[in-house]
Amino acid sequence: MSRRSPLSYFRQALVVALAAVPACGGTTETLGGGGDDAGATDGGHASDGSLPSTPCNWAVVPLACGGCNPSCEWGYSFQGDPATCAGFTSAGTPAQCAALCGDDTYGDPSNSCSVSVTTAGGGTLYCSVTGGTHCTPTLNGGRRPEYFASLGLGPAPRGRELGAHFARAACMEAGSVEAFRQLRDELVAHRAPRRLVRAAARAMRDELRHVRQTSALARRFGEEPIAPRSTPPRARRSLEAIARENAVEGCVRETYSALECAWQGAVAADPVVRATMRRIARDELRHLELSWAFHAWVLGRLDAAARARVIAAQHGEIAALLAELTRDPPESLQRAGGIPRAAQSHALVGAIAARLAA
């Protein structure tokens, strides 16, 4: 591991990446395939109709999601214990999603899925495909709430990309409030250092402010923020489970989100977006620091096998994030919103991968 602090390292990585931005214009690069039909929808159900094989009374359910792409998101109801039926109780790994959910209508395997438990002894498995040729990702960074896949966030309607982006960002920020609340409580339960507990509590307060800020940006561009889902109380988890979630959602997803926010604060053409994202980025870079500090602390308390599993999940998430960032965002998001192009996003993710390898 590099002796430089994560915050210092990533600030320098951001400076290097921003130095490569053309001063005036520049060409738009695309790292993945795609054509005029990218993100198209046939109005049908995303999967081919085959159901998961476990004996849990599986049935296809329609997704009620505004603006989603039904060719890229789908769901199944089930009866029984989610750990038995799906093999997980919150979010699945890309491999689990591919095996359980199957393919979308374009033949691409699901790489994002989550379980939402009902009070009637069952629940819903939400499946989606992000990245690739057809299913354009809509929100790449941040700690994703457990219900992320169930939001059904497909490509935004043309001409409404800016408002939709910040409406969804407000929902994600609201989800992060609860994520940091849970992290704070779990840090206390596992007797983590008080500095980490205080940092998680401060991050929770930061995210409340971010909800207001991104909601204001959504309304500035004509959209209402998307309301978050309620999160049921979570049973106490093992230290390894918390470490894995932080390694994936904190050290990869949230780190990328912090870098993306800082990028927006530097290059967004809209002055209100630029000023708002600059303020948000200051907080998010501090959250990045918390994620990596907890990562360093918790790895020292896991055995070798658990550490290996956590690190493997982290590297797997790097690959998943790169797969989601194969296409440039719409022009309005690039210019007014300051969202990086695909090649620029890959450079930021590359900095995360390099830190992991150091």
LOMIVO-388601 format. One record per residue (C-alpha): residue in one letter; x negated, y, z. Coordinates in pm, whole numbers, plus 50000, padded with zeros to 5 digits. Layout:
BEGIN
aXYZ ...
// end
This chain:
BEGIN
m500005000050000 s498725034749914 r497495055150209 r499335085750079 s502725091050236 p505695081650016 l506905117750017 s503545130949900 y503215103549640 f506645108849487 r506345146649486 q503145143049284 a504795117549053 l507595142348990 v505135170148908 v503395147548657 a506675137048495 l507985172748472 a504735184148311 a505585162148014 v508945179447949 p508885199247620 a509015236647685 c511455243147402 g513835216347289 g512255183347190 t513575151647044 t515925128147221 e514555093147268 t516535061147311 l514865031147470 g517595006147402 g519874996747121 g523235012147058 g525275027746790 d528445046946736 d530425019946913 a528445021647235 g530845022847527 a533775015547295 t536764997747432 d539234974747266 g541784980847540 g541644944447647 h540274926547947 a536524925147973 s536004888348041 d536854859647810 g539484846348052 s537394818848213 l537614818048593 p534974811248858 s534654774148932 t535044773749312 p538484761149430 c539854794149559 n542964800449344 w541154825449121 a543264848148901 v542484876948666 v543554910848803 p543694943748609 l541564972348732 a543355004948809 c540505028648739 g540715062348573 g538285066448285 c536735031848311 n535845009748015 p537974978048033 s535494960447807 c532784964448072 e534684960848404 w537004933348520 g538214916448838 y539444883848990 s541554877849298 f540834847949518 q542124830649831 g539684819150096 d536474829150267 p534384851650038 a531124834850144 t532554801450028 c534374814149721 a531854839349587 g528684830549774 f528374865449925 t530464889250133 s529574923449992 a527504928949676 g526074900849466 t522704899049298 p522554902148917 a522004864448895 q525034857449117 c527164881748915 a526194865548585 a526964830648716 l530234839548885 c531734866548664 g530634854848321 d530344877848019 d532124909447905 t533894911647571 y530594919947401 g528974887947529 d526754905247787 p526594889048134 s527814907848439 n524934923548632 s526924941648904 c529624927049127 s531064930549475 v533734915349696 s536524934849862 v538184914850140 t541934917650208 t543774909950529 a545684881350366 g542804856450378 g541334864550041 g540104893549836 t539044906549497 l535814901049309 y534944931649101 c532634925548805 s530934949248563 v528144953148309 t525924983648320 g523204991848073 g522534973647750 t523944982647412 h527614987847486 c528224995547851 t526695029147926 p525885034648294 t527515064448456 l525695068748787 n522265054148842 g520945065649175 g521685066549544 r522725041349806 r525705024349646 p528605016449878 e529744980249891 y532804989049684 f530675004249404 a531624978649138 s535314982149224 l535245019049128 g535225009048761 l533155038848652 g532855036248276 p531735062848029 a533345096648093 p535835110347840 r534055129747569 g533775166647652 r534295160448025 e530935144748105 l529685171948339 g532795173348556 a533115135448563 h529475131648665 f529825154148968 a533265140149056 r531675105849076 a528625119449254 a530925133449525 c532405098649573 m528945083449599 e527845109949848 a530895102250061 g529985065450049 s526485074550164 v527895091150475 e529225057550591 a526085039350472 f523885061050692 r526335058050981 q526045020250960 l522275022150923 r522025044251231 d524095019951439 e522124989951315 l518835007251389 v520015012551745 a521164976351774 h517764963351656 r515844987751877 a514155006251594 p512005036551677 r514025066751784 r512545087551500 l514255064351249 v517555066051437 r517395104251441 a516515105251071 a519515083250984 a521825105451189 r520495136451017 a520895119950675 m524545112950757 r525095149950825 d523235158850505 e525525136650300 l528625153650441 r527225186150306 h526425169749972 v530055158649939 r531145195049959 q528435206549718 t529065180349448 s532825184449486 a532405221649415 l530375213349103 a533045188748986 r535725215649019 r533465240948848 f533605218448541 g537335211048562 e537455177848749 e538655167249092 p536205146849301 i536945109649326 a538025099049673 p535895072249841 r537285038949954 s537665031050323 t534995007550458 p536024981150715 p533844976551024 r530784955250954 a529664926651176 r526134929051315 r523674917651048 s520284901351067 l517174922751040 e516384905950709 a519794915250563 i519314951550664 a515754951250530 r516894937350195 e519624963250158 n517234991450243 a514574977950007 v517064977449720 e519375006649795 g516875028949977 c513395023049836 v514645018149478 r518095033649423 e517915062549666 t514315070049575 y515315072549210 s518295094249304 a516035118049499 l513695121349201 e516645126648965 c518095153749192 a514735171449204 w514525168748825 q517945184848791 g516925212249031 a513975219948807 v515405217948455 a519225221748459 a520255250348232 d523345258748438 p522105281448720 v524675269348973 v523845232848904 r520135240448923 a520405258749257 t522735232749410 m520625203149304 r517495219849433 r519085222149776 i520365186449760 a516975173749644 r515265187149956 d517535165150168 e517305135049937 l513515135649942 r513725133950321 h516105104150288 l513565087850060 e511025091950338 l513385074850584 s513905045250349 w510185039050310 a509445044650679 f512065019050777 h510734995550509 a507234997150657 w508554991751011 v510884963050935 l508474942950719 g506204939751020 r509034922951211 l509934896750952 d508224863650893 a506304857250570 a509194839850394 a511664867750476 r509184894350366 a508724876350034 r512494875349978 v512844912450053 i509994921749818 a511394899349543 a514784916449573 q513054950149546 h511244940649226 g514454926049086 e516234959049147 i513524977848958 a514264955748657 a518014961048696 l517624998848718 l515414999948409 a518044979748221 e520685005648315 l518585034448187 t518155024047825 r520285051447669 d520085089247681 p522895106947868 p525265129647671 e523755162647560 s525805182947809 l524445162648099 q520905166647972 r521065204247925 a523555219548169 g523285191148422 g519555185048392 i519925147048385 p516685131848250 r516555113847918 a516025076147910 a512275078747855 q511975103748140 s514075081848370 h511815052348290 a508805073348390 l510435080548727 v511295043748783 g507745035248678 a506465056748963 i508585036249207 a507275003749061 a503705016449089 r504245025249455 l505514990049522 a502424975449356 a499964998249537 
// end
